Amino acid sequence: MNRISPDIIWQAMTETLYMVSVSLLIGTLLGLPLALFLVLTRPNGIKENKIIYFILNSMINIIRSLPFIILLVAIVPFTRLIVGKTYGTEAAIVPLIIYIAPFIARLVETSLLEVNPGIIELAKSLGAKPLQIVRHFLIPEALASIILTLTTATIGLIGATAMAGTVGGGGIGNLAISYGYQRFNTFVIILTVVILIIIVQLIQSLGSYLAKKIRHQ
C-alpha cells in the first residue's frame, strides 16, 4: 500500500526544519567567530598569531575530515552527556552542530579572504583598529559572499539531517528509511526526494536573491 498519512509527512518536515534551524543558528554563532579568528591570526593577518591559527586550523581540519555518519557515531557518549539520549531530533542536533560549525567557519574564511586587500590597507591607513576593520570594512565587503556561503551550508545541513534520520534522528531521512526503504515503499522514497529537491531549490533561490540584492546596494 503506497499511501502514507499527511500527518506523518508533516511531522517529518517539521522535524527536519527544527534540526536545520537550531543547528544552523548555533553553528553560525560558532562558525563566524572561528572564521574571523582564522582570518585575523593567519600569517600576515591583521593580528597574526601562529599558535592560535595553528590550533584553530588543525581543529577545523580534523573535524571536517570526518564524514558526518562517522562523526555521528563517534560522539555518541558526548551526545548522551548533553541531551541524555542518543536518538531523536534533539540528539541529532549535537553532531549536526559539531559538523556544521567548522564547515561554516571554513567557507566564511574563504569569503573574507576574497575581500580586496587594498580595502584592508585603506582601513589601516585611516587608523582603523582591528575590530573596526572587521565591522566596517571586512564583513560589509564580504556580506554577499557570506550569504551564499550560509546558503551552501544550509543545503549541506539538510543532507546531514537526512543521514541522521537513518540512525533514528527523525525528519525526512527517517521517513525515507522507516516508511520507504524498510517497507519497500517506492512511493515514499520518491516523495522524500521530491520534498528535499523543493526545499533545496527554495533555499538556494532565496540565498541567491539576497546576495544579488546586497551586491546591488
Disulfide bonds with the S-S distance in Angstrom:
none
